[in-house]
Amino acid sequence: MKNKRLSLLLILFSFSAFSQKLPLLKITDDKQYIETETKKPFFWLGDTAWELIHRLEKEEIDRYLTNRAEKGFTVIQTVVLAELDGLNEPNAYGEKPLIKNDPTQINEKYFELVDYVLNKANELGLYVALLPTWGDKFNLKWGVGPEIFNEQNAETYGEILAKRYVNHNNLIWILGGDRLPETDGHFSIVRAMAKGIRKADSRHLISYHPAGSKKATDFFTDSWLDLDMYQSGHSRLATEYKYVLESKASEINRPIINGEARYENILDRFWENKYYGWLDDADVRISAYWSVLAGAAGYTYGCNDIWQMYDSSRKPMLKARTDWFAALDLPGSMQMKYMKELFEALPWQEIRSDQSLITSENPQGQKYALAALGQNRDFALAYTPVGTALEIDLSKMKAKKVKAFWFNPRSGRMLYSGTYETKAIREFNPWSDGWGSDFLLVLVNEKMSIDFDHFLK
């Protein structure tokens, strides 16, 4: 009987702890990264689930969110007024979001599912980066639309949503929705929606999700914009690190997130109507490591099949070819977990981009190696996208000797390479090269206490 009672108490305790609210997120004092209100560093590992609310039933939502929580994701990016005819095509329960497409009149039944997503995500330890609307609802550059927003109703809509969700700690607001503001009216609508949110909610961070090859701060430097965000796009030619370095050079410091990058399982440069092949897990890894090593506060993974919650009964967008529930376990998503685990084992919020570490020939392009150094110069990282040998100036580090490890981004394992004096330049050569043979060189002061046992088993 005692054992049964103890088991019941443990179950109840676990459920209670699991169901507690997540801590609010805030900007670090140096304005470079994100942390919790208890000062714990927060690594934004996002997933792109634009059609989650619009297309899935509760059981499917549970399946998706559980899978992402188990893989170590921390943020789910999704949309209230979704891209794929989100105003006029009902959700899985036959509900549309607005009454007569009026942003000032929300449909309670539809929003009960938005509530459900936020609550379930909280149970699983996930934050929701919530877009009030996709961009075609204020700038019908492409897509379905219709355009329904003006300055007045955008402010009202923002305030309605903010009042509804102000007490949900696991929330980040994302304005925009794959659009660039092109007219004074567009700018006014976005600013009005931000104003409406801030009328009722000063607790949550706000960012802006732009169209491809742009940053939020290319258009907005307003005080409501807490996080810079960029869309590096779905191209093997993208140079994801450049956006971060540009943002870091700004007079106003903000953390920056790669909010939409190379999707796994999508045609490379699909908009050119020319066949370049499919983007794969190697593209995902390069995009992610380039972003974070340049100084991003995190990275958002994406998959062509998952953003649209494609299944074989639906019309595929952008030649989606794998049902979303099967695509959940494509290799790139698991490899994001390995990346997050490695960075969280280090004081990763101290890293600063430092290309002077690399002395070997390093032309920009798909083979471009990226390096970063800890603020105290006690650890360094260098990423080679295709396994090219790296010459590293060890004298940049503040240590007599450093331990060197190769981290394998495909498996999450490390290989100890040796301990070296820091008097000179040394070449480090991984054991494989070519496409898909990316590696991360990890150098740490031999006296630095970092637990790498998990990666060396």
PyMOL commands that set and color helices and strands:
alter all, ss='L'
color gray80, all
select helices_A, chain A and resi 2-19+52-55+58-70+108-123+135-137+151-165+184-200+216-218+240-248+270-272+281-294+304-307+324-327+331-344+348-350+355-357+394-396+453-456
alter helices_A, ss='H'
color red, helices_A
select strands_A, chain A and resi 25-27+34-36+41-42+44-48+75-81+98-99+102-106+127-133+171-176+206-209+214-215+228-231+256-260+298-301+351-353+370-374+379-384+390-393+401-408+413-421+425-428+439-445
alter strands_A, ss='S'
color yellow, strands_A
deselect
rebuild
show_as cartoon
